[in-house]
């Protein structure tokens, strides 16, 4: 298993992962989401690629339904994301001059995408964990925790001093195990 920091990701591979982990997921263009990100992490397992069609179809997991993206619709919500980027891998570059955004073609070629987490920042000292997603076949093995703790380390390295996360009550133990403590917060629905 390897975890990559802000690698190129495609819409098909992200949508396959989200469909497997989040029942009711609708295909999304991720380019605008990633274009606004401070960083994202992708976990890949060597083996069959869902994009080639030689892996289980999206939504076929192990039936355990445990952990982040637990198959019951519980877990951190997903935002629609707006801003630069068009979902075809064209968008803003990062500090290394590399393309940021999801494309429609091949991924990095490093194996099947089985985990993902996104981190957005406020341009100052606050960063936010979004969309912690682990394929059902990989849940309850520590991958979600590795993704979140690596995201925290990377956010700190980019200047963040506070890392925030919103989650459903069923995931309180998971995020506590990642080092988060509960705090009062407010939420307003804008739709």
MDTraj code that builds the backbone (N, CA, C; nanometers):
import mdtraj as md
import numpy as np

residues = "UNK UNK UNK UNK UNK UNK UNK UNK UNK UNK UNK UNK UNK UNK UNK UNK UNK UNK UNK UNK UNK UNK UNK UNK UNK UNK UNK UNK UNK UNK UNK UNK UNK UNK UNK UNK UNK UNK UNK UNK UNK UNK UNK UNK UNK UNK UNK UNK UNK UNK UNK UNK UNK UNK UNK UNK UNK UNK UNK UNK UNK UNK UNK UNK UNK UNK UNK UNK UNK UNK UNK UNK UNK UNK UNK UNK UNK UNK UNK UNK UNK UNK UNK UNK UNK UNK UNK UNK UNK UNK UNK UNK UNK UNK UNK UNK UNK UNK UNK UNK UNK UNK UNK UNK UNK UNK UNK UNK UNK UNK UNK UNK UNK UNK UNK UNK UNK UNK UNK UNK UNK UNK UNK UNK UNK UNK UNK UNK UNK UNK UNK UNK UNK UNK UNK UNK UNK UNK UNK UNK UNK UNK UNK UNK UNK UNK UNK UNK UNK UNK UNK UNK UNK UNK UNK UNK UNK UNK UNK UNK UNK UNK UNK UNK UNK UNK UNK UNK UNK UNK UNK UNK UNK UNK UNK UNK UNK UNK UNK UNK UNK UNK UNK UNK UNK UNK UNK UNK UNK UNK UNK".split()
xyz = np.array([
    [0.0861, -0.1175, 0.0000],
    [0.0000, 0.0000, 0.0000],
    [0.0898, 0.1225, 0.0000],
    [0.0624, 0.2146, -0.0886],
    [0.1382, 0.3382, -0.0856],
    [0.0424, 0.4567, -0.0771],
    [0.0867, 0.5572, -0.0039],
    [0.0102, 0.6803, 0.0092],
    [0.0865, 0.7892, -0.0637],
    [0.0171, 0.8570, -0.1545],
    [0.0764, 0.9636, -0.2344],
    [0.0186, 1.0974, -0.1914],
    [0.1011, 1.2006, -0.1971],
    [0.0586, 1.3360, -0.1615],
    [0.0270, 1.4126, -0.2890],
    [-0.0976, 1.4536, -0.3027],
    [-0.1482, 1.5317, -0.4157],
    [-0.1086, 1.4762, -0.5518],
    [-0.1304, 1.3455, -0.5746],
    [-0.0994, 1.2901, -0.7068],
    [-0.2097, 1.3253, -0.8064],
    [-0.1822, 1.3117, -0.9350],
    [-0.2915, 1.3254, -1.0322],
    [-0.3948, 1.2166, -1.0057],
    [-0.5209, 1.2535, -1.0066],
    [-0.6305, 1.1591, -0.9890],
    [-0.7313, 1.1827, -1.0996],
    [-0.7995, 1.0781, -1.1400],
    [-0.8994, 1.0925, -1.2451],
    [-1.0394, 1.0910, -1.1861],
    [-1.1314, 1.1520, -1.2578],
    [-1.2714, 1.1464, -1.2159],
    [-1.3204, 1.0015, -1.2090],
    [-1.2911, 0.9153, -1.3087],
    [-1.3414, 0.7775, -1.2995],
    [-1.2914, 0.7030, -1.1758],
    [-1.1637, 0.7174, -1.1401],
    [-1.1154, 0.6420, -1.0235],
    [-1.1699, 0.6996, -0.8934],
    [-1.1820, 0.8308, -0.8815],
    [-1.2421, 0.8890, -0.7612],
    [-1.3902, 0.8525, -0.7512],
    [-1.4618, 0.8597, -0.8622],
    [-1.6032, 0.8242, -0.8596],
    [-1.6234, 0.6768, -0.8272],
    [-1.5348, 0.5888, -0.8752],
    [-1.5459, 0.4462, -0.8410],
    [-1.5249, 0.4247, -0.6914],
    [-1.4248, 0.4912, -0.6330],
    [-1.3999, 0.4790, -0.4893],
    [-1.5189, 0.5321, -0.4095],
    [-1.5674, 0.6509, -0.4435],
    [-1.6785, 0.7103, -0.3699],
    [-1.8056, 0.6267, -0.3849],
    [-1.8302, 0.5707, -0.5034],
    [-1.9499, 0.4874, -0.5230],
    [-1.9434, 0.3606, -0.4377],
    [-1.8236, 0.3044, -0.4227],
    [-1.8090, 0.1839, -0.3408],
    [-1.8302, 0.2148, -0.1932],
    [-1.7826, 0.3320, -0.1482],
    [-1.7856, 0.3652, -0.0054],
    [-1.9093, 0.4432, 0.0369],
    [-1.9714, 0.5144, -0.0545],
    [-2.0830, 0.6031, -0.0207],
    [-2.2048, 0.5678, -0.1061],
    [-2.2963, 0.4860, -0.0563],
    [-2.4174, 0.4555, -0.1335],
    [-2.4893, 0.5847, -0.1725],
    [-2.5350, 0.5893, -0.2929],
    [-2.6052, 0.7079, -0.3403],
    [-2.5129, 0.8121, -0.4014],
    [-2.3821, 0.7857, -0.4050],
    [-2.2898, 0.8809, -0.4670],
    [-2.3269, 0.9000, -0.6135],
    [-2.3266, 1.0255, -0.6569],
    [-2.3505, 1.0572, -0.7962],
    [-2.2198, 1.1022, -0.8598],
    [-2.1955, 1.0674, -0.9851],
    [-2.0709, 1.1075, -1.0506],
    [-2.0444, 1.2573, -1.0345],
    [-1.9208, 1.2880, -1.0033],
    [-1.8786, 1.4244, -0.9710],
    [-1.7558, 1.4596, -1.0531],
    [-1.7443, 1.5847, -1.0917],
    [-1.6198, 1.6350, -1.1484],
    [-1.5364, 1.6848, -1.0314],
    [-1.4229, 1.6231, -1.0090],
    [-1.3397, 1.6545, -0.8935],
    [-1.2374, 1.7650, -0.9200],
    [-1.2162, 1.8019, -1.0453],
    [-1.1186, 1.9061, -1.0764],
    [-1.1403, 2.0345, -0.9975],
    [-1.2630, 2.0871, -0.9943],
    [-1.2863, 2.2099, -0.9163],
    [-1.2614, 2.1910, -0.7666],
    [-1.2867, 2.0717, -0.7143],
    [-1.2630, 2.0439, -0.5725],
    [-1.1134, 2.0457, -0.5436],
    [-1.0377, 1.9709, -0.6238],
    [-0.8939, 1.9603, -0.6006],
    [-0.8216, 2.0919, -0.6277],
    [-0.8750, 2.1723, -0.7189],
    [-0.8120, 2.3008, -0.7493],
    [-0.8112, 2.3940, -0.6283],
    [-0.9038, 2.3745, -0.5367],
    [-0.9134, 2.4581, -0.4171],
    [-0.8482, 2.3942, -0.2947],
    [-0.7888, 2.2785, -0.3113],
    [-0.7345, 2.2046, -0.1980],
    [-0.5957, 2.2524, -0.1593],
    [-0.5668, 2.2430, -0.0300],
    [-0.4313, 2.2631, 0.0191],
    [-0.3473, 2.1420, -0.0206],
    [-0.4064, 2.0228, -0.0059],
    [-0.3444, 1.8965, -0.0450],
    [-0.4495, 1.7888, -0.0403],
    [-0.4174, 1.6756, -0.0982],
    [-0.5004, 1.5569, -0.0848],
    [-0.4073, 1.4370, -0.0819],
    [-0.4576, 1.3301, -0.0255],
    [-0.3805, 1.2068, -0.0187],
    [-0.4583, 1.0970, -0.0898],
    [-0.3852, 1.0108, -0.1571],
    [-0.4445, 0.8967, -0.2245],
    [-0.3694, 0.7716, -0.1817],
    [-0.4430, 0.6681, -0.1469],
    [-0.3833, 0.5393, -0.1129],
    [-0.4128, 0.4436, -0.2269],
    [-0.3095, 0.3736, -0.2701],
    [-0.3240, 0.2789, -0.3802],
    [-0.2756, 0.1416, -0.3380],
    [-0.3474, 0.0422, -0.3824],
    [-0.3101, -0.0968, -0.3589],
    [-0.2709, -0.1546, -0.4944],
    [-0.1545, -0.2174, -0.4989],
    [-0.1134, -0.2846, -0.6217],
    [-0.2124, -0.3943, -0.6529],
    [-0.2421, -0.4097, -0.7781],
    [-0.3357, -0.5145, -0.8174],
    [-0.4260, -0.4661, -0.9277],
    [-0.5404, -0.5296, -0.9449],
    [-0.6311, -0.4980, -1.0550],
    [-0.6792, -0.3539, -1.0494],
    [-0.7009, -0.2977, -1.1628],
    [-0.7516, -0.1611, -1.1733],
    [-0.8990, -0.1639, -1.2072],
    [-0.9788, -0.0906, -1.1305],
    [-1.1218, -0.0825, -1.1600],
    [-1.1453, -0.0185, -1.2949],
    [-1.0557, 0.0749, -1.3341],
    [-1.0745, 0.1415, -1.4613],
    [-1.0582, 0.0443, -1.5780],
    [-0.9773, -0.0611, -1.5614],
    [-0.9594, -0.1602, -1.6666],
    [-1.0718, -0.2625, -1.6651],
    [-1.1517, -0.2616, -1.5596],
    [-1.2653, -0.3518, -1.5520],
    [-1.2328, -0.4891, -1.4970],
    [-1.1135, -0.5088, -1.4373],
    [-1.0794, -0.6410, -1.3872],
    [-1.0829, -0.6476, -1.2351],
    [-1.1555, -0.5589, -1.1732],
    [-1.1741, -0.5599, -1.0286],
    [-1.3237, -0.5647, -1.0012],
    [-1.3638, -0.5889, -0.8770],
    [-1.5066, -0.5891, -0.8462],
    [-1.5714, -0.4568, -0.8847],
    [-1.6932, -0.4621, -0.9268],
    [-1.7660, -0.3409, -0.9639],
    [-1.7820, -0.2507, -0.8431],
    [-1.7923, -0.1219, -0.8708],
    [-1.8119, -0.0256, -0.7629],
    [-1.9329, -0.0660, -0.6821],
    [-1.9188, -0.0558, -0.5523],
    [-2.0283, -0.0896, -0.4632],
    [-2.0206, -0.2316, -0.4100],
    [-1.9307, -0.3137, -0.4652],
    [-1.9144, -0.4488, -0.4139],
    [-1.8002, -0.4480, -0.3146],
    [-1.8325, -0.4429, -0.1918],
    [-1.7306, -0.4431, -0.0881],
    [-1.7349, -0.5737, -0.0118],
    [-1.6834, -0.5691, 0.1085],
    [-1.6787, -0.6907, 0.1884],
    [-1.7992, -0.7054, 0.2799],
    [-1.8906, -0.6092, 0.2754],
    [-2.0118, -0.6200, 0.3539],
    [-1.9966, -0.5856, 0.5012],
    [-1.8739, -0.5508, 0.5437],
    [-1.8560, -0.5202, 0.6860],
    [-1.9210, -0.3878, 0.7232],
    [-1.9142, -0.2890, 0.6301],
    [-1.9791, -0.1612, 0.6569],
    [-1.9272, -0.0925, 0.7807],
    [-1.7959, -0.0969, 0.8038],
    [-1.7400, -0.0387, 0.9245],
    [-1.6366, 0.0669, 0.8876],
    [-1.6205, 0.1675, 0.9727],
    [-1.5159, 0.2677, 0.9550],
    [-1.5622, 0.3833, 0.8685],
    [-1.4709, 0.4747, 0.8358],
    [-1.5077, 0.5902, 0.7538],
    [-1.5643, 0.5444, 0.6207],
    [-1.6657, 0.6130, 0.5737],
    [-1.7309, 0.5717, 0.4518],
    [-1.7886, 0.4326, 0.4709],
    [-1.8707, 0.4157, 0.5717],
    [-1.9067, 0.2828, 0.6187],
    [-2.0208, 0.2172, 0.5430],
    [-2.0661, 0.2749, 0.4349],
    [-2.1695, 0.2086, 0.3572],
    [-2.3101, 0.2306, 0.4087],
    [-2.3260, 0.3040, 0.5179],
    [-2.4598, 0.3323, 0.5696],
    [-2.4948, 0.4794, 0.5491],
    [-2.4129, 0.5506, 0.4696],
    [-2.4391, 0.6907, 0.4481],
    [-2.3914, 0.7762, 0.5634],
    [-2.3178, 0.7156, 0.6569],
    [-2.2665, 0.7917, 0.7701],
    [-2.1226, 0.8308, 0.7409],
    [-2.0828, 0.9443, 0.7918],
    [-1.9451, 0.9883, 0.7740],
    [-1.9436, 1.1317, 0.7268],
    [-1.8241, 1.1825, 0.7060],
    [-1.8140, 1.3224, 0.6672],
    [-1.8849, 1.3460, 0.5347],
    [-1.9505, 1.4579, 0.5236],
    [-2.0229, 1.4901, 0.4018],
    [-1.9287, 1.5340, 0.2913],
    [-1.9807, 1.5356, 0.1706],
    [-1.9008, 1.5778, 0.0571],
    [-1.9578, 1.7079, 0.0054],
    [-1.8733, 1.8045, -0.0213],
    [-1.9160, 1.9306, -0.0790],
    [-1.9101, 1.9230, -0.2299],
    [-1.9751, 2.0177, -0.2965],
    [-1.9754, 2.0159, -0.4413],
    [-1.8482, 2.0766, -0.4986],
    [-1.7856, 2.1670, -0.4265],
    [-1.6627, 2.2285, -0.4741],
    [-1.6885, 2.3201, -0.5920],
    [-1.6384, 2.4386, -0.5888],
    [-1.6503, 2.5309, -0.6988],
    [-1.5174, 2.6004, -0.7146],
    [-1.4926, 2.6535, -0.8306],
    [-1.3709, 2.7291, -0.8503],
    [-1.2961, 2.6846, -0.9736],
    [-1.1667, 2.7234, -0.9843],
    [-1.0888, 2.6947, -1.1037],
    [-1.0791, 2.5456, -1.1295],
    [-1.0605, 2.5130, -1.2547],
    [-1.0468, 2.3731, -1.2923],
    [-1.1742, 2.3260, -1.3588],
    [-1.1601, 2.2324, -1.4510],
    [-1.2771, 2.1904, -1.5248],
    [-1.2997, 2.0405, -1.5217],
    [-1.2289, 1.9689, -1.4343],
    [-1.2491, 1.8258, -1.4251],
    [-1.1757, 1.7469, -1.5323],
    [-1.1007, 1.8155, -1.6188],
    [-1.0255, 1.7454, -1.7223],
    [-0.8760, 1.7570, -1.6984],
    [-0.8384, 1.7877, -1.5746],
    [-0.6973, 1.7976, -1.5438],
    [-0.6397, 1.9331, -1.5807],
    [-0.7265, 2.0272, -1.6159],
    [-0.6809, 2.1618, -1.6454],
    [-0.7244, 2.2493, -1.5304],
    [-0.6328, 2.3137, -1.4684],
    [-0.6669, 2.3964, -1.3533],
    [-0.5424, 2.4639, -1.3020],
    [-0.5511, 2.5134, -1.1811],
    [-0.4380, 2.5833, -1.1223],
    [-0.3228, 2.4879, -1.0982],
    [-0.2018, 2.5407, -1.1037],
    [-0.0849, 2.4617, -1.0668],
    [-0.0567, 2.4792, -0.9192],
    [0.0193, 2.3861, -0.8633],
    [0.0582, 2.4006, -0.7238],
    [0.1951, 2.4658, -0.7158],
    [0.2517, 2.4695, -0.5947],
    [0.3780, 2.5395, -0.5755],
    [0.4935, 2.4750, -0.6517],
    [0.4765, 2.3505, -0.6968],
    [0.5810, 2.2842, -0.7740],
    [0.5564, 2.2997, -0.9231],
    [0.4514, 2.3735, -0.9602],
    [0.4179, 2.3906, -1.1004],
    [0.3458, 2.2704, -1.1591],
    [0.3008, 2.1786, -1.0743],
    [0.2315, 2.0609, -1.1230],
    [0.0828, 2.0878, -1.1330],
    [0.0194, 2.0138, -1.2216],
    [-0.1232, 2.0301, -1.2426],
    [-0.1991, 1.9876, -1.1178],
    [-0.2982, 2.0677, -1.0791],
    [-0.3892, 2.0292, -0.9721],
    [-0.5241, 2.0034, -1.0355],
    [-0.5834, 1.8940, -1.0003],
    [-0.7177, 1.8681, -1.0483],
    [-0.7323, 1.7245, -1.0925],
    [-0.8560, 1.6862, -1.1111],
    [-0.8834, 1.5501, -1.1556],
    [-0.8987, 1.5513, -1.3057],
    [-0.8513, 1.4499, -1.3685],
    [-0.8644, 1.4371, -1.5128],
    [-0.9610, 1.3269, -1.5477],
    [-0.9838, 1.3115, -1.6759],
    [-1.0747, 1.2072, -1.7227],
    [-0.9993, 1.0832, -1.7688],
    [-0.8692, 1.0922, -1.7863],
    [-0.7911, 0.9817, -1.8415],
    [-0.7319, 0.8939, -1.7344],
    [-0.6133, 0.8428, -1.7614],
    [-0.5469, 0.7497, -1.6713],
    [-0.5007, 0.8190, -1.5441],
    [-0.4990, 0.7449, -1.4340],
    [-0.4449, 0.7943, -1.3078],
    [-0.2935, 0.7826, -1.3091],
    [-0.2324, 0.7806, -1.1945],
    [-0.0876, 0.7769, -1.1868],
    [-0.0324, 0.6389, -1.2211],
    [-0.1217, 0.5403, -1.2394],
    [-0.0771, 0.4085, -1.2799],
    [-0.0159, 0.3275, -1.1672],
    [-0.0290, 0.3724, -1.0447],
    [0.0359, 0.3057, -0.9342],
    [-0.0502, 0.2050, -0.8620],
    [-0.1576, 0.1570, -0.9209],
    [-0.2438, 0.0601, -0.8551],
    [-0.3836, 0.1150, -0.8360],
    [-0.4686, 0.0323, -0.7758],
    [-0.6097, 0.0679, -0.7563],
    [-0.6249, 0.1680, -0.6428],
    [-0.7005, 0.2748, -0.6662],
    [-0.7277, 0.3751, -0.5631],
    [-0.8197, 0.3145, -0.4584],
    [-0.7728, 0.3092, -0.3313],
    [-0.8516, 0.2486, -0.2242],
    [-0.8731, 0.3435, -0.1065],
    [-0.8122, 0.4624, -0.1097],
    [-0.8311, 0.5576, -0.0015],
    [-0.8014, 0.6978, -0.0487],
    [-0.8680, 0.7940, 0.0152],
    [-0.8550, 0.9338, -0.0249],
    [-0.8942, 1.0218, 0.0929],
    [-0.8265, 1.1330, 0.1077],
    [-0.8688, 1.2377, 0.1999],
    [-0.8270, 1.3711, 0.1387],
    [-0.9092, 1.4711, 0.1571],
    [-0.8845, 1.6045, 0.1043],
    [-0.8637, 1.7003, 0.2212],
    [-0.7743, 1.7961, 0.2048],
    [-0.7510, 1.8989, 0.3061],
    [-0.7583, 2.0340, 0.2364],
    [-0.8451, 2.1207, 0.2862],
    [-0.8537, 2.2572, 0.2345],
    [-0.8065, 2.3515, 0.3443],
    [-0.7580, 2.4670, 0.3034],
    [-0.7096, 2.5644, 0.3996],
    [-0.7783, 2.6979, 0.3829],
    [-0.7616, 2.7824, 0.4821],
    [-0.8206, 2.9159, 0.4772],
    [-0.7195, 3.0213, 0.4320],
    [-0.6005, 2.9782, 0.3948],
    [-0.4960, 3.0725, 0.3574],
    [-0.4166, 3.1200, 0.4775],
    [-0.4560, 3.0771, 0.5949],
    [-0.3882, 3.1150, 0.7183],
    [-0.3498, 2.9910, 0.7964],
    [-0.3942, 2.9855, 0.9212],
    [-0.3509, 2.8779, 1.0104],
    [-0.4539, 2.7657, 1.0280],
    [-0.5669, 2.7732, 0.9583],
    [-0.6713, 2.6716, 0.9718],
    [-0.6781, 2.5848, 0.8464],
    [-0.6932, 2.4544, 0.8683],
    [-0.7135, 2.3587, 0.7599],
    [-0.8274, 2.2659, 0.8004],
    [-0.8892, 2.2045, 0.7005],
    [-1.0092, 2.1258, 0.7221],
    [-0.9981, 1.9931, 0.6488],
    [-1.0239, 1.8825, 0.7192],
    [-1.0250, 1.7494, 0.6602],
    [-1.1633, 1.7270, 0.5996],
    [-1.1649, 1.6830, 0.4745],
    [-1.2902, 1.6546, 0.4042],
    [-1.2808, 1.5207, 0.3333],
    [-1.3931, 1.4554, 0.3199],
    [-1.4077, 1.3388, 0.2327],
    [-1.3157, 1.2221, 0.2650],
    [-1.2891, 1.1957, 0.3918],
    [-1.2118, 1.0769, 0.4261],
    [-1.2881, 0.9557, 0.3734],
    [-1.2277, 0.8843, 0.2797],
    [-1.2962, 0.7742, 0.2125],
    [-1.2020, 0.6557, 0.1991],
    [-1.2468, 0.5395, 0.2445],
    [-1.1704, 0.4157, 0.2328],
    [-1.2612, 0.3118, 0.1679],
    [-1.2088, 0.2425, 0.0685],
    [-1.2861, 0.1377, 0.0006],
    [-1.3292, 0.0333, 0.1043],
    [-1.4516, -0.0169, 0.0952],
    [-1.4988, -0.1152, 0.1934],
    [-1.4068, -0.2360, 0.2091],
    [-1.3384, -0.2782, 0.1035],
    [-1.2467, -0.3922, 0.1133],
    [-1.1256, -0.3625, 0.2010],
    [-1.0984, -0.2350, 0.2279],
    [-0.9785, -0.1944, 0.3020],
    [-1.0099, -0.1378, 0.4405],
    [-1.1367, -0.1295, 0.4768],
    [-1.1738, -0.0688, 0.6043],
    [-1.1356, -0.1573, 0.7221],
    [-1.1203, -0.0929, 0.8370],
    [-1.0881, -0.1586, 0.9646],
    [-0.9484, -0.2207, 0.9648],
    [-0.8572, -0.1605, 0.8875],
    [-0.7189, -0.2070, 0.8810],
    [-0.6192, -0.0954, 0.9096],
    [-0.6687, 0.0224, 0.9497],
    [-0.5800, 0.1326, 0.9839],
    [-0.5516, 0.2300, 0.8719],
    [-0.6044, 0.2055, 0.7518],
    [-0.5766, 0.2946, 0.6398],
    [-0.6367, 0.4329, 0.6612],
    [-0.7598, 0.4404, 0.7086],
    [-0.8217, 0.5714, 0.7332],
    [-0.7404, 0.6540, 0.8314],
    [-0.6950, 0.5916, 0.9374],
    [-0.6124, 0.6610, 1.0372],
    [-0.4804, 0.7070, 0.9755],
    [-0.4177, 0.6209, 0.8942],
    [-0.2930, 0.6611, 0.8263],
    [-0.3161, 0.7813, 0.7361],
    [-0.4269, 0.7812, 0.6635],
    [-0.4566, 0.8939, 0.5746],
    [-0.4742, 1.0224, 0.6535],
    [-0.5524, 1.0171, 0.7609],
    [-0.5810, 1.1385, 0.8382],
    [-0.4560, 1.1881, 0.9115],
    [-0.3782, 1.0989, 0.9705],
    [-0.2579, 1.1449, 1.0420],
    [-0.1530, 1.1980, 0.9445],
    [-0.1418, 1.1379, 0.8265],
    [-0.0506, 1.1915, 0.7249],
    [-0.1004, 1.3268, 0.6760],
    [-0.2309, 1.3410, 0.6598],
    [-0.2875, 1.4704, 0.6201],
    [-0.2557, 1.5773, 0.7239],
    [-0.2631, 1.5415, 0.8523],
    [-0.2308, 1.6373, 0.9586],
    [-0.0838, 1.6794, 0.9505],
    [0.0050, 1.5842, 0.9307],
    [0.1477, 1.6159, 0.9188],
    [0.1734, 1.7072, 0.7996],
    [0.1113, 1.6777, 0.6875],
    [0.1312, 1.7583, 0.5669],
    [0.0700, 1.8979, 0.5803],
    [-0.0455, 1.9078, 0.6456],
    [-0.1061, 2.0396, 0.6685],
    [-0.0164, 2.1237, 0.7591],
    [0.0388, 2.0617, 0.8629],
    [0.1318, 2.1321, 0.9525],
    [0.2535, 2.1823, 0.8739],
    [0.3067, 2.0997, 0.7870],
    [0.4230, 2.1377, 0.7062],
    [0.3918, 2.2538, 0.6120],
    [0.2644, 2.2744, 0.5807],
    [0.2232, 2.3841, 0.4932],
    [0.1755, 2.5061, 0.5719],
    [0.1971, 2.5063, 0.7028],
    [0.1680, 2.6238, 0.7833],
    [0.0410, 2.6200, 0.8659],
    [-0.0383, 2.5163, 0.8528],
    [-0.1608, 2.5078, 0.9329],
    [-0.1248, 2.4819, 1.0790],
    [-0.1973, 2.5443, 1.1680],
    [-0.1777, 2.5232, 1.3113],
    [-0.3001, 2.4610, 1.3770],
    [-0.4120, 2.4651, 1.3098],
    [-0.5366, 2.4046, 1.3591],
    [-0.5958, 2.3204, 1.2463],
    [-0.6326, 2.1972, 1.2788],
    [-0.6955, 2.1097, 1.1809],
    [-0.8360, 2.0768, 1.2297],
    [-0.9331, 2.1033, 1.1461],
    [-1.0748, 2.0849, 1.1798],
    [-1.1316, 1.9656, 1.1026],
    [-1.2341, 1.9034, 1.1581],
    [-1.3088, 1.8000, 1.0874],
    [-1.4512, 1.7978, 1.1415],
    [-1.5461, 1.7776, 1.0525],
    [-1.6853, 1.7529, 1.0904],
    [-1.7124, 1.6054, 1.0626],
    [-1.7922, 1.5417, 1.1481],
    [-1.8207, 1.3999, 1.1292],
    [-1.9523, 1.3650, 1.1958],
    [-2.0068, 1.2528, 1.1520],
    [-2.1281, 1.1980, 1.2116],
    [-2.0925, 1.1362, 1.3466],
    [-2.1865, 1.1295, 1.4415],
    [-2.1576, 1.0730, 1.5740],
    [-2.0947, 0.9331, 1.5709],
    [-2.1327, 0.8518, 1.4738],
    [-2.0786, 0.7149, 1.4668],
    [-1.9278, 0.7132, 1.4414],
    [-1.8718, 0.8236, 1.3937],
    [-1.7289, 0.8292, 1.3633],
    [-1.6483, 0.9014, 1.4708],
    [-1.7113, 0.9337, 1.5836],
    [-1.6401, 1.0045, 1.6908],
    [-1.5187, 0.9262, 1.7392],
    [-1.5313, 0.7964, 1.7579],
    [-1.4199, 0.7145, 1.8038],
    [-1.3058, 0.7101, 1.7031],
    [-1.3402, 0.7007, 1.5746],
    [-1.2380, 0.7008, 1.4704],
    [-1.1568, 0.8303, 1.4751],
    [-1.2254, 0.9440, 1.4761],
    [-1.1528, 1.0716, 1.4747],
    [-1.0815, 1.0983, 1.6071],
    [-1.1349, 1.0521, 1.7190],
    [-1.0624, 1.0632, 1.8462],
    [-0.9322, 0.9837, 1.8376],
    [-0.9366, 0.8671, 1.7758],
    [-0.8173, 0.7860, 1.7571],
    [-0.7147, 0.8506, 1.6657],
    [-0.7598, 0.9432, 1.5836],
    [-0.6694, 1.0183, 1.4957],
    [-0.6117, 1.1416, 1.5664],
    [-0.6591, 1.1708, 1.6886],
    [-0.6058, 1.2834, 1.7637],
    [-0.6978, 1.4035, 1.7755],
    [-0.8184, 1.3963, 1.7193],
    [-0.9124, 1.5077, 1.7296],
    [-0.9838, 1.5025, 1.8636],
    [-1.0202, 1.6192, 1.9146],
    [-1.1016, 1.6276, 2.0358],
    [-1.2304, 1.6992, 1.9992],
    [-1.3393, 1.6642, 2.0653],
    [-1.4671, 1.7302, 2.0343],
    [-1.4624, 1.8783, 2.0738],
    [-1.5316, 1.9586, 1.9991],
    [-1.5414, 2.1011, 2.0284],
    [-1.6764, 2.1500, 1.9780],
    [-1.7267, 2.2535, 2.0386],
    [-1.8538, 2.3111, 1.9935],
    [-1.8296, 2.3810, 1.8606],
    [-1.9243, 2.3661, 1.7702],
    [-1.9144, 2.4308, 1.6398],
    [-2.0533, 2.4608, 1.5918],
    [-2.0635, 2.5453, 1.4938],
    [-2.1915, 2.5793, 1.4352],
    [-2.1973, 2.5328, 1.2921],
    [-2.3188, 2.5095, 1.2424],
    [-2.3392, 2.4645, 1.1063],
    [-2.4668, 2.5265, 1.0529],
    [-2.4594, 2.5776, 0.9307],
    [-2.5764, 2.6370, 0.8668],
    [-2.5931, 2.5736, 0.7289],
    [-2.7091, 2.5180, 0.7001],
    [-2.7366, 2.4639, 0.5663],
    [-2.7606, 2.5814, 0.4715],
    [-2.6946, 2.5785, 0.3563],
    [-2.7070, 2.6885, 0.2614],
    [-2.7919, 2.6526, 0.1399],
    [-2.8562, 2.5377, 0.1429],
    [-2.9422, 2.5019, 0.0294],
    [-3.0841, 2.4810, 0.0726],
])
top = md.Topology()
chain = top.add_chain()
for i, resn in enumerate(residues, 1):
    res = top.add_residue(resn, chain, resSeq=i)
    for name in ("N", "CA", "C"):
        top.add_atom(name, md.element.get_by_symbol(name[0]), res)
traj = md.Trajectory(xyz[None], top)
